[in-house]
């Protein structure tokens, strides 16, 4: 059996639990379960295999390309909490869970990490009480069972470039770049600030990510980059607090910026990734499933978009990825200007 991290094992836990319980509860903007709002699960589709929930017979009917057979719902009810306890107890960044191997074989799962061609991590057919339809939809999954999950991962595509308000001498460039320590990027920014050297947005290094942000607002590449720059001066780096700081110091319309940032967070959550040109459509067209620290599973259906917006806005922060890995926080000179790069990442709280 291969090793997987807690986030990947959590996807299997959601799969087990969805079939075991037959429903997923909605959450409010504070990630609390709404007792009277839930979505009835009819079947889950995984690697071209259908797992159909038959409440009348208490069976999960498994339809593969070659055969159809059934497994008791009670077995899923037994295996889901056992998998959860294994995930919670596991040590290390990745690990095996050998005691579920026989059950996985029984239900026809060969790969722990389901194959996916979209942002969705799990495909579910639900009974939609709003419309009476039975749509097959994709949900993205985030788990708090391991390290706090990321919403936007740092990469070469999330690099923002800034120009200094004046071309800097070689001595100053070398002095700034020599500043070291755990918060060296912040200290470098503070040094520039003390010298009255401002950083002005130039561009996003990746044209695809710039295009994707511009789909939300033509100024979003600039706003996003300046927000991340401002995050170094805000305790805790919570997105909501950084927006407040940014609007105050850049004299921006707070209501407008808040609205656009919420749209951005939802777009990332439901399908927009930096390196792939985005059409503006949601890839995870069902919504967002969250595995909480205690193993409780809740979701934000696409109908709950406003609640999802508020949850993301109040429960995410800007994060500083490893500068050695991303090459961020370094001054460099061109023929006419001095430049500074920052690599953005957004993490859940």
C-alpha positions as CSV (number, residue, x, y, z in Angstrom):
1,X,0.0,0.0,0.0
2,X,1.3,3.5,-0.9
3,X,1.7,6.3,1.6
4,X,-0.6,9.3,1.6
5,X,-0.9,12.5,3.6
6,X,-3.8,13.3,5.9
7,X,-5.5,15.5,3.3
8,X,-5.5,12.6,0.8
9,X,-6.7,10.1,3.3
10,X,-9.4,12.6,4.3
11,X,-10.8,12.4,0.7
12,X,-11.3,8.6,1.3
13,X,-12.9,9.3,4.7
14,X,-15.4,11.7,3.0
15,X,-16.2,9.0,0.5
16,X,-16.8,6.4,3.2
17,X,-18.9,8.8,5.3
18,X,-21.0,10.0,2.5
19,X,-22.1,6.5,1.7
20,X,-22.4,5.5,5.3
21,X,-24.6,8.5,6.4
22,X,-26.4,9.2,3.2
23,X,-26.3,13.0,3.7
24,X,-24.0,15.9,4.3
25,X,-25.0,18.9,6.4
26,X,-24.6,22.5,5.3
27,X,-22.5,24.8,7.4
28,X,-22.9,28.5,8.4
29,X,-20.2,31.1,7.8
30,X,-18.5,30.0,11.0
31,X,-18.2,26.4,9.9
32,X,-21.0,25.3,12.3
33,X,-23.4,22.6,11.2
34,X,-26.9,23.8,10.3
35,X,-29.1,21.1,11.8
36,X,-32.1,21.5,9.4
37,X,-30.2,21.8,6.2
38,X,-28.6,18.8,4.5
39,X,-28.2,17.2,1.1
40,X,-29.3,13.6,0.5
41,X,-26.7,11.5,-1.3
42,X,-28.0,9.1,-3.9
43,X,-24.7,7.8,-5.2
44,X,-21.0,8.5,-5.3
45,X,-18.9,8.0,-8.5
46,X,-15.3,7.2,-8.2
47,X,-12.9,6.1,-10.9
48,X,-15.8,5.2,-13.2
49,X,-17.4,3.0,-10.5
50,X,-20.9,3.9,-9.2
51,X,-21.7,3.4,-5.5
52,X,-25.4,3.6,-5.3
53,X,-27.1,4.0,-1.9
54,X,-30.2,1.8,-1.5
55,X,-31.8,2.8,1.8
56,X,-34.6,0.3,1.5
57,X,-32.3,-2.7,1.5
58,X,-29.5,-1.1,3.6
59,X,-27.0,-1.8,0.8
60,X,-24.5,0.1,-1.3
61,X,-24.8,-1.3,-4.9
62,X,-21.5,-1.2,-6.6
63,X,-21.6,-0.9,-10.4
64,X,-18.4,-1.5,-12.3
65,X,-17.9,-1.9,-16.0
66,X,-18.0,-5.7,-15.6
67,X,-20.2,-6.5,-12.7
68,X,-22.7,-5.3,-10.1
69,X,-22.7,-6.4,-6.5
70,X,-23.7,-5.0,-3.1
71,X,-22.0,-4.3,0.3
72,X,-23.9,-3.5,3.5
73,X,-24.2,0.1,4.5
74,X,-23.3,-1.1,8.0
75,X,-19.8,-1.9,6.8
76,X,-19.3,1.7,5.7
77,X,-20.7,2.8,9.0
78,X,-18.0,0.7,10.7
79,X,-15.1,1.5,8.4
80,X,-15.6,5.4,8.3
81,X,-14.9,6.0,12.0
82,X,-12.1,3.5,12.0
83,X,-10.4,5.3,9.1
84,X,-10.9,8.6,10.9
85,X,-9.1,7.3,14.1
86,X,-6.2,6.0,12.0
87,X,-5.9,9.4,10.3
88,X,-5.9,11.2,13.6
89,X,-3.4,8.9,15.2
90,X,-0.9,8.8,12.3
91,X,2.5,10.4,12.6
92,X,4.6,11.8,9.8
93,X,3.8,13.7,6.6
94,X,2.6,10.5,4.8
95,X,1.7,7.1,6.0
96,X,-0.1,3.8,5.3
97,X,-3.3,2.4,6.8
98,X,-3.0,-1.3,6.2
99,X,-6.0,-2.4,8.3
100,X,-8.4,-1.1,5.7
101,X,-6.8,-2.9,2.7
102,X,-9.3,-5.8,2.7
103,X,-12.3,-3.5,2.8
104,X,-10.8,-1.4,-0.1
105,X,-10.4,-4.6,-2.1
106,X,-13.9,-5.6,-1.3
107,X,-15.4,-2.4,-2.6
108,X,-13.2,-2.2,-5.7
109,X,-10.9,0.7,-4.7
110,X,-7.4,0.3,-6.1
111,X,-6.2,3.9,-5.7
112,X,-6.6,5.9,-2.5
113,X,-6.4,9.2,-4.4
114,X,-9.2,9.2,-6.9
115,X,-8.4,10.2,-10.4
116,X,-9.8,13.6,-11.3
117,X,-10.0,15.8,-14.4
118,X,-11.5,18.8,-12.5
119,X,-11.1,20.8,-9.3
120,X,-13.6,18.4,-7.7
121,X,-12.3,15.8,-5.3
122,X,-15.5,13.8,-5.1
123,X,-18.4,13.3,-7.5
124,X,-21.8,12.9,-5.9
125,X,-25.4,12.6,-7.1
126,X,-27.7,14.4,-4.7
127,X,-31.4,14.8,-4.5
128,X,-31.8,18.6,-4.9
129,X,-34.8,19.6,-2.8
130,X,-34.7,23.1,-4.2
131,X,-35.4,22.0,-7.8
132,X,-36.5,18.3,-7.5
133,X,-33.6,17.4,-9.8
134,X,-30.9,14.8,-9.1
135,X,-27.7,16.4,-10.4
136,X,-24.3,14.7,-10.5
137,X,-21.9,17.4,-9.1
138,X,-18.3,17.8,-8.0
139,X,-17.3,18.9,-4.6
140,X,-13.8,20.1,-3.6
141,X,-12.6,18.8,-0.2
142,X,-10.5,20.5,2.4
143,X,-9.4,18.8,5.6
144,X,-8.3,20.2,9.0
145,X,-7.2,16.7,10.2
146,X,-3.6,17.4,9.3
147,X,-1.8,20.7,8.7
148,X,-4.0,23.7,8.2
149,X,-4.9,23.4,4.5
150,X,-4.0,25.9,1.8
151,X,-6.5,27.6,-0.4
152,X,-3.9,29.0,-2.9
153,X,-0.5,27.2,-3.1
154,X,2.7,29.1,-3.7
155,X,4.4,28.5,-7.0
156,X,6.3,30.3,-9.7
157,X,2.9,31.4,-11.0
158,X,2.0,33.3,-7.9
159,X,5.0,35.6,-8.0
160,X,4.3,39.4,-7.9
161,X,7.0,41.9,-9.1
162,X,7.4,45.4,-7.7
163,X,9.6,48.3,-8.7
164,X,11.3,50.5,-6.1
165,X,10.4,54.2,-6.1
166,X,14.0,54.9,-7.1
167,X,16.8,52.9,-8.6
168,X,18.9,51.6,-5.7
169,X,22.7,51.5,-5.5
170,X,24.5,48.2,-5.5
171,X,25.5,48.7,-1.8
172,X,21.8,49.1,-0.7
173,X,20.7,46.1,-2.8
174,X,23.4,43.9,-1.2
175,X,22.6,45.2,2.3
176,X,18.9,44.5,1.9
177,X,19.5,41.0,0.5
178,X,22.0,40.2,3.3
179,X,19.3,40.7,6.0
180,X,18.6,37.2,7.4
181,X,16.6,35.5,10.1
182,X,13.1,33.9,10.4
183,X,11.3,37.0,9.3
184,X,13.9,38.3,6.9
185,X,11.4,39.3,4.2
186,X,9.5,41.5,6.6
187,X,12.8,43.0,7.9
188,X,13.8,43.8,4.4
189,X,10.5,45.5,3.7
190,X,10.8,47.4,7.0
191,X,14.4,48.5,6.0
192,X,13.1,49.9,2.7
193,X,10.2,51.6,4.5
194,X,12.5,53.3,6.9
195,X,14.5,54.6,4.0
196,X,11.3,56.0,2.4
197,X,11.7,53.6,-0.5
198,X,8.3,52.5,-1.7
199,X,7.4,49.4,-3.7
200,X,5.1,49.9,-6.6
201,X,3.3,47.1,-8.3
202,X,4.7,46.2,-11.7
203,X,3.2,42.9,-12.8
204,X,2.4,39.3,-12.0
205,X,5.2,37.1,-13.4
206,X,2.7,34.6,-14.8
207,X,0.5,35.9,-17.6
208,X,-2.1,33.2,-17.1
209,X,-2.6,34.0,-13.4
210,X,-2.8,37.6,-14.3
211,X,-5.5,36.9,-16.9
212,X,-7.4,34.8,-14.3
213,X,-7.4,37.6,-11.7
214,X,-8.4,40.1,-14.4
215,X,-11.5,38.0,-15.1
216,X,-12.7,39.0,-11.6
217,X,-11.6,42.7,-12.0
218,X,-9.2,44.3,-14.4
219,X,-7.3,45.8,-11.3
220,X,-7.2,42.5,-9.4
221,X,-3.6,41.6,-10.3
222,X,-2.6,44.9,-8.7
223,X,-4.9,44.7,-5.7
224,X,-4.0,41.1,-5.0
225,X,-0.3,41.8,-5.1
226,X,-0.6,44.9,-2.9
227,X,-2.7,43.0,-0.4
228,X,0.0,40.4,-0.1
229,X,2.7,43.1,0.3
230,X,0.5,44.7,3.0
231,X,0.2,41.4,4.8
232,X,3.7,41.7,6.1
233,X,2.7,44.6,8.2
234,X,-0.5,43.1,9.7
235,X,-0.4,40.9,12.8
236,X,-1.7,37.4,11.9
237,X,-2.2,38.2,8.2
238,X,-5.9,37.4,8.3
239,X,-7.3,38.4,4.9
240,X,-10.1,40.5,6.5
241,X,-7.5,42.5,8.5
242,X,-5.2,42.9,5.6
243,X,-8.0,44.3,3.5
244,X,-8.7,46.8,6.2
245,X,-5.0,47.8,6.3
246,X,-4.8,48.0,2.6
247,X,-7.9,50.2,2.1
248,X,-6.7,52.6,4.8
249,X,-3.2,53.0,3.5
250,X,-4.0,52.9,-0.2
251,X,-7.1,55.0,0.1
252,X,-9.3,52.3,-1.6
253,X,-13.1,51.8,-1.3
254,X,-13.3,49.1,1.4
255,X,-16.8,47.9,0.3
256,X,-15.6,47.4,-3.3
257,X,-12.4,45.7,-2.4
258,X,-14.1,43.4,0.1
259,X,-16.6,42.4,-2.5
260,X,-13.9,41.6,-5.1
261,X,-11.7,39.8,-2.7
262,X,-14.6,37.5,-1.6
263,X,-15.2,36.8,-5.3
264,X,-11.5,35.9,-5.7
265,X,-11.5,33.5,-2.7
266,X,-14.6,31.7,-4.0
267,X,-13.2,31.5,-7.5
268,X,-10.0,29.9,-6.2
269,X,-12.0,27.5,-3.9
270,X,-14.2,26.4,-6.8
271,X,-11.8,25.9,-9.6
272,X,-9.5,28.8,-10.6
273,X,-5.8,27.8,-10.4
274,X,-2.9,30.0,-11.3
275,X,-1.3,28.0,-14.2
276,X,-4.5,27.1,-16.1
277,X,-6.5,29.7,-18.1
278,X,-9.8,30.2,-16.3
279,X,-13.1,30.6,-18.1
280,X,-14.9,32.1,-15.1
281,X,-16.9,29.0,-14.5
282,X,-16.9,26.9,-11.3
283,X,-15.1,23.5,-11.7
284,X,-16.3,22.2,-8.4
285,X,-19.8,22.8,-9.4
286,X,-21.3,21.3,-6.2
287,X,-19.4,23.4,-3.7
288,X,-17.0,22.8,-0.9
289,X,-16.8,20.0,1.7
290,X,-14.9,20.6,4.9
291,X,-13.5,17.9,7.3
292,X,-13.3,19.5,10.7
293,X,-10.6,18.7,13.3
294,X,-13.0,16.3,15.1
295,X,-13.9,14.5,11.9
296,X,-17.3,16.2,11.5
297,X,-18.1,16.7,7.8
298,X,-20.0,19.8,6.6
299,X,-20.4,21.5,3.2
300,X,-21.1,24.7,1.4
301,X,-23.4,23.9,-1.6
302,X,-23.2,26.2,-4.6
303,X,-26.6,27.6,-3.4
304,X,-24.8,28.7,-0.2
305,X,-22.4,30.9,-2.1
306,X,-22.8,33.9,0.2
307,X,-22.1,31.7,3.3
308,X,-19.1,30.3,1.5
309,X,-17.9,33.8,0.7
310,X,-18.1,34.8,4.4
311,X,-16.4,31.6,5.6
312,X,-13.5,32.0,3.3
313,X,-13.1,35.8,4.0
314,X,-13.1,35.3,7.8
315,X,-11.1,32.0,7.9
316,X,-8.2,32.6,5.6
317,X,-4.8,34.4,5.9
318,X,-2.0,35.3,3.7
319,X,1.0,33.0,4.2
320,X,4.7,33.4,3.7
321,X,6.1,30.3,1.9
322,X,9.7,29.3,2.1
323,X,11.8,32.1,0.4
324,X,14.6,29.6,-0.4
325,X,12.0,27.4,-2.3
326,X,10.3,30.3,-4.1
327,X,13.1,32.8,-4.5
328,X,11.0,35.5,-3.0
329,X,12.1,38.6,-1.1
330,X,15.2,39.4,-3.2
331,X,16.1,42.8,-4.7
332,X,17.5,42.7,-8.2
333,X,18.5,45.4,-10.7
334,X,17.6,45.9,-14.3
335,X,19.1,48.6,-16.6
336,X,16.7,51.2,-15.4
337,X,15.0,50.0,-12.2
338,X,15.4,47.9,-9.1
339,X,12.8,45.1,-8.6
340,X,11.5,43.1,-5.7
341,X,9.6,39.8,-5.9
342,X,7.1,38.2,-3.5
343,X,5.5,34.8,-3.8
344,X,1.8,34.6,-2.6
345,X,0.1,31.9,-0.7
346,X,-3.2,31.8,1.1
347,X,-3.9,29.3,4.0
348,X,-7.0,28.5,6.1
349,X,-7.0,29.5,9.7
